[in-house]
């Protein structure tokens, strides 16, 4: 069975959970005797493919033009005629089916722009429904996203199949202490990734300030997501926590070090399609404090501490008395902990996709 993956996410993202997911899926399928996996492109700007020596680097300006053109235009992207399955990696352009028996599968990450207008920039989601309506099957990364789609587009419900995401890290993953924190051994609470909009970092800054960081002597470490913006810096200064908040850009091995040594992992999002820090924190066995929303209950309800994302004081109270926070292995039994780690791994995710492909071919 031949499965082809298009270039979309690999042009949109240099780093990011979606492109990591498809890189790992492609590499895993390449090891399977049942699947002949192929990338339907050569040029990209994705660091994960580059790391494996795959394809050629696209100039960032060319990538920007590609994204802008397909986001705002009415361009059709022909599906492969040479493959049994064309697996779309995002929603740029509009799918054009050609003569033949190629089946289209599209992965659904979330319905945040549709359910929470204004929470997320829509340009790369603009043609989402065109892709989903043209798809023979839709892979949803969570029940929560599947339910949102089925509610808004009931006719698509029978095409949806759930395949949860996974932790890109394992107990054996290489860890490297980031140079940026080599001279600071104070304990830290960890926030990973983008901070804007529905990610709710502004509430977290307020909660951290209210937790009296000079008393508990932890600092707030923001990993990735780009350098702090002026408005973020102004907010941090106004709250009087400028000496207690730090942003660092890190490699994978450095991020794994941060997970393994964090006092807690903080995920205050107002909405999500999945939340990778939940399962990465699970494998690192770090205490996890996350917002009480449906997707977080689905993924981490058993092993994380769920808190109202609208009440900063609730977060502050827990951060101040952080010793009461329990790691996943303390919140659930040893067997359940091992089962959770085994479930949220790459091998299960790849096996689920192989089963899905075979069901439709």
N, C-alpha and C positions, 0 to 999 in steps of 0.2 A: 504494500500500500504506500503510495507516494503522497506526502504531506508538504505543502509549500507555505512558507511564512513571508508576508510582505514586509516592506521597509518602514512602515509608519512609525512605530515606537522607537525604532533604532535611529530615526532622523530627529524625532522630537526630543529624545532624552540622551544626554551623554552619560548621566548616572540616573538611577531611579528604580523604584520597585517594579514597574511594568516591564521595562527593558531587561531587568535582571531575571524576572520570571520567564520571559520568552527566550532569553539566552540559555538559561538552565534547562528549559523544556527542549529546545533544539538540540543541545548537547546530550541530554539524556536520551532523546529519541534516536540520536545518531548511534547510540550503543545498542539499540534494540534490533533484533533480527526480524521483527515483524513490521517495522516502519522504515521507509526510506525518506528521511527528512531533508529538506533543502531550503535555503534562503533564496528568495526570488529577487535578489539584488546583489550588487557588489559594493556600492558606495554607501557610507553611513557615517555618523559621528558618535557612535556608541563605544564607551570605554570598555565595556565587558567583552564585546566582540573583538576589539583591538587587543585586549589582554590575551585572547586565545589565538591571535594571528589570523582572524577571519575578516575578509573584505578589505576595503581601502577607505582611508579617512576622507570624509567630505568636509570642505571648508565651511566653517560656521555660517558665513554669509550665504552660501549656497543652500545650506539647510534651512536658514531663516526664510529665504525666498520660497523654497519648496513648501514649507509649512504655511506661509502667508497665502500663497497662491491657491493651495488646496483647501484652505480654511474658508476663504472668502469667495472663491470662484465656484463654478458649477462643473468642475472637471470630473470626468469619469475615469475610474481606474479599472482596466480590464482584469478580470480574474484569470488565473492560470488555466490553460487548456490541457496542460501536460500532467496535471496532478489529480489524484482522486479527491483530495481535500485542499482547499485554499483556506488557511487560518489567518484571518485578519487580526492585526495587532493594535489597531486603533480605528479612528473614525474620520480620517481625512478624505476629501474628495467624495465621490459617489461610486458604489460598486457597479460594475458593468459585467453581467454574466454573458459568457460566450457559448457558442454551440459546443455541446459535449456533456459529460456526466459529472463534471467537477462540482463538489458540494462546498458550500460556503459555511464556515464556522466563525463566529465573532465572539470575543471575550468581553463580557460586561464587567466593568470595574466598580461603578457606582452610578447612582441616579441623583447625585447631589445637585447639579445645576437645575434639574427638573423639579426636585422636591424642595430645594432651598434656593430660590432665585437670588442672585447677588452674592452667594457664598463662594462661587467659583467662577473663574473666567471661562466663558463658553466657547471660545473660538475653536478649540480642538475637539469640542463635543458637538459642534453645530450640526453635523451630518450623522450623529449617532443613530437616530431612528431609521435613517435610510439603510445603514448597514444591518441593523437588527432586523428590520422588516425583510431584507433580502436574504437573511441567513437561514440555512436549513436547520441549524442548531445554534443555541446561544449558551456559552459557558459563563455562568455567574460565579464570581469568586466568593459569594456568601449567600445564605438564605435571605439576609436582609435586603441585599441589592435585588435579588430575584423577586422578592415580594413587592418591592417598589415598582419594578418594571411591570409585573403582572397587574398591579393596581392601575397604573397609568395606561398600559397597553394590554388589555385582557386577552386579545387575540394571539399574543405571543407566548402566553403562559405555558402552553404545551410543548413549546420548543426549548424551554430553559432546562439546563442541567447544572447542578452545583458542583464545583470543584474548588475546595478551599485552597488558599495560598499556603505558604510553608515558610519555615525559617531558613534563610540563606546561610545560617551558621549552625555548626554542630559542636558537641563537646570537644572535638579534636581540632577545631578551627584555629589557625595561627592567630596569636594576639601580639600586638606591639604597642608599648606605651607611647602615646602621642608626645612629641617633643614639646608641644605647647603647654603641657601640664607637668613636665618633668620636675619643675622646681616648686610644685604645689602639691602637697600630700593631704590637703584638707579633703574630707569626704564630700561627695557631690550627689545631687539628684540630677538625673539625665533626661533631657528632652531631645528627640531625634527628628531631623528633617525640617520640612517647610513649616513656617510659623504663622503664615498669613490667614486672614479670614476665619473660616470655620475650624481651623486648627486651634484657635482659642488661646494663643500664647499670651495675649494681653491680660486675660483673666489670671493666667498662671503667674505673671509678673506681680500682679496685685496680691495674689494669695501668698506668694513667696515672701513679699515684703511684710505681710501681716503675720507670717510665721516666726518673726523675730530671728532672722538668720545670724545676727551677732550673738544670739543666745545659744542656738543649736550648732553654730559654727560649721554649717554645711554651705556649699555654694551651688548655684544653679548653672549647669553646663548645657549649652545648646550645641548639639553636634550636627553639622551640616546646615542646610537651609540658607546659606549665604551669610555674609557679614550683617551685623545688626544695622537696620535702617535708621535714619535720623530720628524718625518718630518713635522707634523702639528705644533708642538711646535717650531721647528726651523723657520718655515714660519711666525708664529705669532710674534716671537721675532724679526725677520728681519724687519717686518712691523711696529714694535714699538707699538703693541697693547696687549702686554702680560698682562697688568693690566686691560684690558677691555673685555677679552674673558674668559668664564668659561664653563666647562663641568660638568654636573651633571647626575647621574643615579637616576631615580625617579620611584615611584609606579604610578599606574593609577590615584589615587586621587591627588597625587602631580603634575602629568602632567596636570591634568585638572585645578589645581590652576594656573599653569604657562600659560596655554592658556587664562584663564579668566583675567589675570592681565598683559598680554604682551602688549607692545606698538605696536607690529606688529608680524605677523607670516611670516617667510621667507622660500620660497620654490624655490630655484634657479636651480632645476634639468634640465639637458640636455635632459632627456628622462624619462618617467614614464609609468606605466600601469594604474595608477589612481591618487595617491597622497592623502593619508588620511588626512594629515594636512590641506588640503584645506577645507574639510567638517567639521573637528573638529574645525578649526578656525572659520568657518561659524557659528556653533552653539554657540561658545564662543563669537561671535560678535566682534572678534579682526580684525583690519585691516590686510589684506593679500597682500603680495608682492610676486609674483611668476613669473617664467620664461614664456615667450610667446611661448609655444609649443602647439601642437594640443590638447593633453589630458587636459591641463589646461584651454584652451579655451572651451572645451566641458563641463568640470565640473564646472569651476568657472569664466567663461568669463564675467558674469554679475556682480559678487560681489567682484572680486579681481582686483588688479592692475597688469597688465601684462607688463613685462619688458624683453628686449633682454638678454638672458642668457650669451651672449658672450661679452657684454659691461659692464665692471665693473663700469665705470664712471656713467652710467645711474642709476645703483643701488645706488651708492654713493650720487648722487644728491638728490634722494628721501629720503635716510636715513638722510641726513643732514637737510632736510626740512620736517621732519617726520610729522609735524602737518598738512600737506596737505593730508596725507593718511586718507582715510575714512573707517569706519567699514562697513561690509556688509549691515547692516540695514540703513546706510546712503547712500549707493550707489544705493540701489533698494527700491521700495515701501514697506510699512509695510506688505501688503498682499503678495507680492512676497517673502519677507524675510521669512514669516511664511510658505509659500508653499515650499520654498527650504528646510527649516529645517524639515518639515514633510516628504518631499521626501527622504532626506538623513538620514533616521532613520532605525533602526533594523527591525521594524515591516513590513515596505514596502519590505525590502530585503527578509525576510522570506516568505511573501505572494507571491512574484515573483517566488521563488523557488517552492513553493507548486503548483502554476499554471503550471510551467514547468514540474514538475514530473507527474502531471495528464495528461499533453498533450502527454506524451510518453508511459505511462504505458499501 
